[in-house]
Amino acid sequence: LPPGCTGTEATLLFPVLLAEAWRWGLPAQEVEELLPAAERCLRWLHTAVGDGVFLSDAHHAGIARGEVQAHAHRAALLGADLLEAHGRADSLGLRQWAA
């Protein structure tokens, strides 16, 4: 991550990286071991957005920066794919939020 990245961006990046690693062949056992952490990141995203559309970055005075929105969108879509592929329903409505 670039030096200017925040905890928000790092939290959003984890499920994306796990989903990409899984798509590229990360062994199933390793994915299963890391999946709970990715689920916590996605649950945080769901809670942080709430009923809204944008994810504000508290580190930048609550501004909804464009790059954070892009990271959130990608995390929601790839996270939903990852959860569904491993027998976990998209109970957080990630795909619907990202639509």
Kinemage of the C-alpha trace (Angstrom):
@kinemage 1
@onewidth
@group {chain A} dominant
@subgroup {mainchain}
@vectorlist {calphas} color= white
{ca leu a 1} P 0.000 0.000 0.000
{ca pro a 2} L 1.198 3.530 -0.692
{ca pro a 3} L 2.217 5.567 2.387
{ca gly a 4} L -0.950 7.670 2.143
{ca cys a 5} L -3.303 4.704 2.525
{ca thr a 6} L -5.488 4.417 5.587
{ca gly a 7} L -6.807 1.568 7.691
{ca thr a 8} L -10.020 1.851 5.704
{ca glu a 9} L -8.231 1.013 2.475
{ca ala a 10} L -6.233 -1.795 4.096
{ca thr a 11} L -9.427 -3.325 5.507
{ca leu a 12} L -11.064 -3.217 2.085
{ca leu a 13} L -7.990 -4.670 0.397
{ca phe a 14} L -7.856 -7.887 2.440
{ca pro a 15} L -11.000 -9.586 1.036
{ca val a 16} L -10.011 -8.454 -2.470
{ca leu a 17} L -6.558 -10.012 -2.196
{ca leu a 18} L -7.950 -13.224 -0.735
{ca ala a 19} L -10.523 -13.480 -3.533
{ca glu a 20} L -7.876 -12.874 -6.187
{ca ala a 21} L -5.488 -15.388 -4.587
{ca trp a 22} L -8.317 -17.949 -4.501
{ca arg a 23} L -9.088 -17.303 -8.182
{ca trp a 24} L -5.412 -17.842 -9.012
{ca gly a 25} L -5.222 -21.148 -7.150
{ca leu a 26} L -4.547 -20.554 -3.464
{ca pro a 27} L -5.118 -23.951 -1.793
{ca ala a 28} L -8.619 -24.368 -0.367
{ca gln a 29} L -7.317 -25.017 3.153
{ca glu a 30} L -5.482 -21.688 3.188
{ca val a 31} L -8.552 -19.864 1.881
{ca glu a 32} L -10.692 -21.468 4.614
{ca glu a 33} L -8.192 -20.385 7.274
{ca leu a 34} L -8.255 -16.772 6.072
{ca leu a 35} L -11.964 -16.565 5.261
{ca pro a 36} L -13.086 -15.524 8.785
{ca ala a 37} L -10.803 -12.474 8.634
{ca ala a 38} L -12.201 -11.538 5.220
{ca glu a 39} L -15.741 -11.947 6.575
{ca arg a 40} L -14.927 -9.552 9.423
{ca cys a 41} L -13.623 -7.000 6.912
{ca leu a 42} L -16.791 -7.324 4.852
{ca arg a 43} L -18.984 -7.089 7.948
{ca trp a 44} L -17.129 -3.891 8.862
{ca leu a 45} L -17.829 -2.523 5.369
{ca his a 46} L -21.518 -3.343 5.719
{ca thr a 47} L -21.685 -1.688 9.146
{ca ala a 48} L -19.703 1.382 8.061
{ca val a 49} L -21.944 2.022 5.057
{ca gly a 50} L -25.164 1.300 6.927
{ca asp a 51} L -28.185 2.388 4.916
{ca gly a 52} L -26.095 4.824 2.904
{ca val a 53} L -24.442 4.583 -0.456
{ca phe a 54} L -20.974 5.974 0.238
{ca leu a 55} L -18.209 4.864 2.568
{ca ser a 56} L -16.655 7.826 4.352
{ca asp a 57} L -13.016 7.691 5.379
{ca ala a 58} L -12.744 8.954 8.958
{ca his a 59} L -9.023 9.568 8.459
{ca his a 60} L -9.858 12.227 5.864
{ca ala a 61} L -12.480 14.182 7.818
{ca gly a 62} L -15.353 11.975 6.698
{ca ile a 63} L -14.907 12.712 3.008
{ca ala a 64} L -16.192 10.005 0.657
{ca arg a 65} L -13.049 9.830 -1.513
{ca gly a 66} L -13.427 8.307 -4.972
{ca glu a 67} L -10.656 5.752 -4.556
{ca val a 68} L -12.199 4.501 -1.301
{ca gln a 69} L -15.535 4.057 -3.092
{ca ala a 70} L -13.785 2.032 -5.794
{ca his a 71} L -12.055 -0.155 -3.190
{ca ala a 72} L -15.356 -0.653 -1.350
{ca his a 73} L -17.177 -1.614 -4.551
{ca arg a 74} L -14.494 -4.128 -5.523
{ca ala a 75} L -14.371 -5.583 -1.996
{ca ala a 76} L -18.151 -6.012 -1.979
{ca leu a 77} L -18.308 -7.776 -5.354
{ca leu a 78} L -15.273 -10.020 -4.930
{ca gly a 79} L -16.154 -10.643 -1.287
{ca ala a 80} L -19.638 -11.807 -2.269
{ca asp a 81} L -18.118 -14.145 -4.888
{ca leu a 82} L -15.700 -15.546 -2.319
{ca leu a 83} L -18.366 -16.100 0.335
{ca glu a 84} L -20.774 -17.773 -2.069
{ca ala a 85} L -18.066 -20.035 -3.517
{ca his a 86} L -17.281 -21.275 -0.023
{ca gly a 87} L -20.835 -22.051 1.002
{ca arg a 88} L -21.542 -18.835 2.841
{ca ala a 89} L -24.541 -16.845 1.731
{ca asp a 90} L -24.187 -13.152 0.929
{ca ser a 91} L -26.212 -12.368 4.044
{ca leu a 92} L -24.764 -8.870 4.183
{ca gly a 93} L -26.267 -7.947 0.812
{ca leu a 94} L -22.871 -6.948 -0.551
{ca arg a 95} L -23.739 -7.578 -4.170
{ca gln a 96} L -26.973 -5.593 -3.872
{ca trp a 97} L -25.156 -2.675 -2.205
{ca ala a 98} L -22.524 -2.631 -4.963
{ca ala a 99} L -25.118 -2.653 -7.761
